[in-house]
C-alpha cells in the first residue's frame, strides 16, 4: 500500500472512514447473497469488527472537530496527484 508522506492526519482519517464504509457495504452484499449459514456468521462477525473500527475513527474525527468532512471532487484529487508527483 502506498501512503503519500504529504497526507495529513485528517486526510488519513477521512480515507479510513470511506474505506471502512466500502468494506461494510461489501460485507452487507455478501451476507445477503450467501447461502451458507457458517459463512454468514463469519461475515457478520467481520461486519461487527468494521462497525467498531468505524466508531473509533468517527470518535477520533469528532474529538478533532473534523466531522464536517466532504468527499473530494475528481478535480481536487487530480490537483493533489499532480501537485505531489
Residue, then its C-alpha position, 0 to 999 in steps of 0.5 A: x500500500x502506498x501512503x503519500x508522506x504529504x497526507x495529513x492526519x485528517x486526510x488519513x482519517x477521512x480515507x479510513x472512514x470511506x474505506x471502512x464504509x466500502x468494506x461494510x457495504x461489501x460485507x452487507x452484499x455478501x451476507x445477503x447473497x450467501x447461502x451458507x449459514x457458517x459463512x454468514x456468521x463469519x461475515x457478520x462477525x467481520x461486519x461487527x469488527x468494521x462497525x467498531x473500527x468505524x466508531x473509533x475513527x468517527x470518535x477520533x474525527x469528532x474529538x478533532x472537530x473534523x466531522x464536517x468532512x466532504x468527499x473530494x471532487x475528481x478535480x481536487x484529487x487530480x490537483x493533489x496527484x499532480x501537485x505531489x508527483 
